[in-house]
Amino acid sequence: MISALMPTYNRADLAFERGEGCWLYAADGRRFLDFGAGIATSSLGHGHKQLTAAIADQAAKVMHVSNLYRVPQAEKLAARLVEATFADSVFLCNSGAEANEGMIKMIRRAQYETGHPERYRVICFEGAFHGRTLAMLSATGNAKYLKGFGPEVDGFDHVPFNNLNALRDAIGPQTAGILIEPVQGEGGVRPAYLQFLRDLRTTCDEFGLFLGMDEVQCGVGRTGKLFAHEWAGITPDVMSVAKGIAGGFPMGAILARENVAKHLTAGSHGTTFGGNPLACAAANAGLDVVLAPGFLADVDRRARIFWRGLSAVVAEFPQVFEDVRGAGLLLGLKCVVPNTEVQQAFTNEGLLTVGAGDNVVRFAPPLIVSEAEIAEALAMVRRAALRCIPSPAPVAAQ
């Protein structure tokens, strides 16, 4: 008999009843160091006083009114995002997949309104993950995720990651834009080369294409800058954001330059829940922390400490780990042994992580993680690695 909760996840047999900072406490009393952060979402950790106070205060006033009316909290949030980024305008929604859907609509609509209705195709990259809607499954292009859901949604072409020649060869008269994650999360914590990102910007300008960034997982401070593309010194035309934007409260956003945003006129796009007062109160509280002087620089400093520690672990346990990869506090260990075994060994030590493609275990701790907690996590990784060293093959009898 099917469970009441639809069985779409292979859930670990863990249930948490409370959290504090970077720690989660299970119903049976066990304590876990949370280096998954709800898949890079609980960016301020658990029970953050400033965030929870903002949510409680707003919840006691008004949670939802719909976008039929002005929402001052949304207006404030949008203005702050515009001031802090390349964007001229912001659309607020509920999730990363919804933000990516809206971003594709913006790219197509902008081409249509500027005299190129034939341009609707978007070039994406192998190893990407853009969400679970039908269109975003097609943008992702992973056959495992597409299986059984009928024909793919038309309009997406895929090329190898970090390959400029393949990208340029794929551009045709119907190409409208390019969609890329500056750091592929689900695909194996693979960062785009900074020069490749610069070349994408140049290529879009050359061919009249729009550059879309999916920063759902790598954005909002996770790489040590507010958004990961800033490391390359470029600006996209449009960008999707979610996960960490509201510290764990469900929210998404599309940030766009005016040349893209102005074409989504009244009635062309919408959302019932998106940008509600409660979500925006959470996001504004999160920005108060992330945009505070010195916060992002300190994220970068602690991330480099973690990187050096993981690099030492790779050198110490070559039978278990192949390399460390990623950016900022979105890091991964590519495993030699199955990553599922490694992740379970981490859990057994009290360290929560997230699996990823390419046989990688992903680390995405809260941005507030301390040096002491990083050191504790590294000790757990070492103890788990000792248990994952493959046994030597038996010597054949003579």
C-alpha positions in Angstrom: 0.0 0.0 0.0 1.3 3.4 -0.9 2.3 5.8 1.9 0.2 8.8 2.7 3.2 11.0 1.9 3.9 10.3 -1.8 7.1 8.2 -2.1 9.0 10.5 -4.4 12.1 10.7 -2.1 14.5 8.1 -0.7 14.5 9.7 2.7 17.1 9.0 5.4 15.6 7.6 8.5 16.1 10.8 10.4 13.6 13.3 11.8 14.8 16.5 13.3 12.9 18.4 16.0 15.0 21.5 16.4 18.1 23.2 15.2 20.6 25.7 16.5 23.1 27.4 14.3 24.8 24.8 12.2 23.5 21.9 14.3 20.3 19.8 14.0 18.9 17.7 16.8 17.1 14.4 16.0 14.0 13.2 17.8 16.1 10.4 19.4 18.5 12.9 20.9 21.4 12.6 18.4 23.1 15.8 17.3 24.3 16.4 13.7 26.5 19.0 12.1 24.5 20.3 9.2 26.7 20.7 6.2 23.8 20.3 3.8 21.7 23.2 5.0 18.6 21.9 3.4 20.4 21.7 0.0 22.2 25.1 0.3 19.0 26.8 1.6 19.3 27.4 5.4 22.0 30.0 4.7 21.8 31.5 8.2 21.6 28.2 9.9 18.8 27.1 12.2 17.0 29.3 14.8 18.7 32.5 13.7 17.3 35.1 16.0 17.1 38.0 13.5 15.5 35.8 10.9 13.0 34.1 13.1 12.0 37.4 14.8 11.3 39.0 11.4 9.1 36.0 10.4 7.2 35.9 13.7 6.6 39.7 13.6 5.3 39.7 10.1 3.2 36.6 10.6 1.4 38.3 13.4 0.5 41.2 11.1 -0.3 39.9 7.6 1.1 36.9 5.7 -0.5 37.1 2.3 -2.6 39.6 0.4 -1.8 38.6 -3.3 -0.3 40.8 -6.0 -3.6 42.5 -6.6 -2.3 45.1 -4.1 1.0 46.8 -3.3 3.3 44.8 -1.0 5.7 47.3 0.7 7.9 44.4 1.9 8.3 43.3 -1.7 9.0 46.8 -2.9 11.7 47.2 -0.3 13.3 43.8 -1.2 13.3 44.5 -4.9 14.9 47.9 -4.4 17.7 46.4 -2.3 18.4 43.7 -4.8 18.5 46.3 -7.6 20.9 48.4 -5.6 23.2 45.4 -4.8 23.3 43.8 -8.3 23.3 44.4 -12.0 19.5 44.2 -12.2 17.1 47.0 -13.0 13.9 45.1 -12.0 12.9 42.1 -9.9 10.1 39.5 -10.2 9.4 37.7 -6.9 8.1 34.1 -7.0 8.3 30.9 -4.9 11.0 28.5 -6.0 14.0 28.0 -8.2 12.2 26.1 -10.9 9.6 28.8 -11.0 12.3 31.4 -11.3 13.9 29.5 -14.1 10.6 29.1 -16.0 10.1 32.9 -15.7 13.6 33.6 -16.9 13.1 31.5 -20.1 9.8 33.3 -20.7 11.6 36.7 -20.3 14.3 35.7 -22.8 11.8 34.5 -25.4 9.6 37.5 -24.9 12.4 40.0 -25.2 13.5 38.5 -28.5 9.9 38.5 -29.7 9.4 42.2 -28.8 12.6 43.3 -30.4 11.8 41.9 -33.8 13.0 38.3 -33.5 10.0 36.0 -32.9 11.9 33.1 -34.5 14.4 33.2 -31.7 13.1 31.0 -28.9 15.7 28.3 -28.3 18.1 28.4 -25.3 21.4 26.7 -25.1 22.0 24.8 -21.9 24.9 22.7 -20.6 25.5 19.0 -20.0 25.4 18.2 -16.2 23.0 21.1 -15.5 20.0 21.0 -13.2 17.3 23.7 -13.5 14.3 22.2 -11.8 11.5 19.6 -12.0 8.8 21.3 -14.1 8.3 19.8 -17.6 10.2 22.7 -19.3 13.0 22.8 -16.7 13.5 19.0 -17.0 14.0 19.6 -20.7 16.4 22.4 -20.0 18.3 20.1 -17.6 18.4 17.4 -20.3 19.0 14.5 -17.9 17.5 11.3 -19.4 16.9 9.8 -16.0 14.7 12.8 -14.9 12.9 12.9 -18.3 12.0 9.2 -18.4 8.2 8.5 -18.5 7.0 12.1 -18.8 6.4 12.2 -22.5 7.9 14.3 -25.2 10.5 16.9 -24.1 9.5 20.5 -24.2 11.0 22.0 -27.4 13.4 24.8 -27.3 16.5 23.6 -25.5 19.9 22.6 -26.9 22.7 21.1 -24.9 26.5 21.4 -25.2 29.4 20.3 -23.1 30.2 22.4 -20.0 33.1 24.8 -20.3 33.5 24.2 -24.0 33.3 27.5 -26.0 33.8 25.9 -29.4 30.8 23.6 -28.9 28.8 26.5 -27.6 29.5 28.7 -30.6 28.8 25.8 -33.0 25.4 25.4 -31.4 24.2 28.9 -32.1 21.7 29.2 -34.9 19.1 31.6 -36.3 16.6 30.4 -33.7 18.9 30.8 -30.7 17.5 33.3 -28.1 19.9 33.0 -25.2 22.2 30.9 -23.0 21.4 29.5 -19.6 24.2 28.4 -17.2 24.9 27.7 -13.6 28.1 29.4 -12.6 28.6 26.4 -10.3 26.7 23.2 -11.2 25.4 21.8 -7.9 23.4 18.7 -8.7 25.7 18.0 -11.7 28.7 17.4 -9.4 29.7 20.7 -7.9 31.5 21.8 -11.1 32.4 25.5 -11.4 32.5 27.2 -14.8 35.8 28.6 -15.7 35.8 32.3 -15.1 37.2 32.9 -18.6 34.4 30.8 -20.0 31.8 33.0 -18.3 33.5 36.0 -19.7 33.5 34.4 -23.2 29.8 33.7 -22.8 29.1 37.3 -22.2 31.1 38.3 -25.2 29.4 35.7 -27.4 25.9 36.8 -26.3 26.8 40.4 -27.2 28.3 39.3 -30.6 25.2 37.3 -31.6 22.4 39.4 -30.0 21.6 36.7 -27.4 20.6 37.1 -23.8 22.7 35.6 -21.0 20.8 33.9 -18.2 22.4 32.8 -15.0 20.9 30.1 -12.8 22.2 31.1 -9.3 19.5 29.2 -7.4 22.1 27.2 -5.5 25.3 29.2 -5.8 23.9 32.6 -5.2 23.2 34.9 -2.2 26.7 34.8 -0.7 27.4 31.1 -1.1 30.7 31.6 -3.0 31.9 34.6 -1.0 30.4 37.2 -3.3 26.7 38.0 -3.3 26.4 36.2 -6.7 28.9 33.7 -8.2 29.1 35.4 -11.6 30.7 38.4 -9.9 34.0 36.4 -9.6 34.2 36.7 -13.4 33.6 40.4 -13.5 30.6 40.1 -15.8 26.9 40.8 -15.7 24.1 38.6 -17.0 21.0 39.9 -18.6 18.7 37.9 -16.4 19.3 35.7 -13.3 17.2 33.2 -11.2 17.6 33.1 -7.4 16.0 31.0 -4.7 17.2 28.6 -2.0 19.2 30.8 0.4 17.5 34.1 -0.5 15.1 33.9 2.5 17.2 31.8 4.8 15.0 28.7 4.4 11.6 30.3 3.9 10.3 29.3 0.4 11.1 32.1 -2.1 12.4 32.7 -5.5 13.3 35.7 -7.6 14.1 36.7 -11.2 16.6 39.6 -11.5 16.8 41.3 -14.9 18.2 44.2 -16.8 15.7 46.7 -18.2 16.2 45.4 -21.8 14.7 42.1 -20.7 12.4 43.0 -17.9 10.5 45.8 -19.7 8.8 43.2 -22.0 7.0 41.4 -19.2 4.0 43.8 -19.1 0.9 43.5 -16.9 -0.8 40.2 -17.5 2.1 38.5 -19.2 3.3 36.7 -16.1 2.1 36.2 -12.6 2.1 34.3 -9.3 -0.4 33.9 -6.4 2.0 33.4 -3.5 5.2 35.1 -4.9 6.4 38.2 -3.1 4.0 37.8 -0.2 4.7 39.9 3.0 6.0 37.0 5.0 8.5 35.7 2.5 9.7 39.2 1.8 10.2 39.9 5.5 12.4 36.8 5.7 14.4 37.8 2.6 14.9 41.3 3.9 16.1 39.9 7.2 18.5 37.6 5.4 19.9 40.5 3.3 20.5 42.5 6.5 22.9 39.7 7.5 24.5 38.9 4.2 25.0 42.5 3.1 26.5 43.6 6.4 30.0 45.0 6.1 32.6 42.2 6.1 30.2 39.3 6.1 30.9 38.1 2.5 34.6 38.6 2.9 34.5 36.4 6.0 32.5 33.7 4.1 35.3 33.7 1.5 38.0 33.4 4.2 36.3 30.5 6.0 35.6 28.8 2.7 39.3 28.8 1.8 40.1 27.2 5.2 37.5 24.5 4.4 39.0 24.0 0.9 42.5 23.6 2.2 41.3 21.1 4.8 39.4 19.1 2.2 42.4 19.2 -0.1 44.5 17.7 2.7 41.9 14.9 3.2 42.1 14.1 -0.6 45.9 13.8 -0.4 45.6 11.7 2.8 42.9 9.3 1.4 43.5 8.7 -2.3 41.8 5.3 -2.1 38.5 7.2 -1.1 38.7 10.6 -2.7 39.9 11.8 -6.1 39.6 15.6 -5.8 37.9 18.6 -4.2 35.9 21.0 -6.3 33.5 23.9 -6.2 33.6 27.5 -5.0 33.1 29.2 -1.6 30.9 27.2 0.7 29.6 25.0 -2.1 32.2 22.3 -2.2 32.3 18.7 -3.3 34.5 15.6 -2.9 34.7 13.4 -5.9 34.8 9.9 -4.6 36.7 6.8 -5.8 34.3 4.5 -3.9 30.5 5.0 -4.3 29.5 8.4 -3.0 26.4 6.8 -1.3 28.8 4.8 0.9 30.8 7.9 1.8 27.7 10.0 2.5 26.4 7.3 4.8 29.7 7.1 6.6 29.6 10.9 7.1 26.1 10.6 8.5 27.2 7.9 10.9 29.9 10.3 12.2 27.2 13.0 12.7 27.9 15.0 9.6 25.0 15.8 7.2 25.9 16.2 3.5 24.2 16.0 0.1 24.9 13.7 -2.8 25.6 15.0 -6.3 26.2 13.8 -9.8 29.6 12.5 -11.0 30.0 10.4 -7.8 30.4 13.5 -5.6 29.4 14.3 -2.0 28.4 17.9 -1.6 29.1 20.3 1.3 26.9 23.4 1.6 27.1 24.5 5.3 25.3 27.6 6.5 27.1 30.8 5.7 27.6 31.4 9.4 29.6 28.3 10.0 32.6 28.9 12.3 36.2 27.8 11.9 35.7 25.5 14.9 32.8 23.8 13.2 34.8 23.5 10.0 37.6 21.8 11.9 35.0 19.5 13.5 33.6 18.6 10.1 37.0 17.8 8.8 37.7 15.5 11.7 34.4 13.7 10.9 35.4 13.4 7.3 38.7 11.8 8.2 37.1 9.3 10.6 34.5 8.4 7.9 37.2 8.1 5.3 39.1 5.5 7.4 35.9 3.3 7.3 35.6 3.7 3.5 39.1 2.6 2.5 38.5 -0.5 0.3 39.7 -3.8 1.6 42.6 -5.2 -0.3 41.8 -7.8 -2.8 42.4 -11.4 -1.7 45.6 -12.9 -3.0 44.9 -15.8 -5.4 46.0 -19.2 -4.1 49.1 -20.6 -5.8 
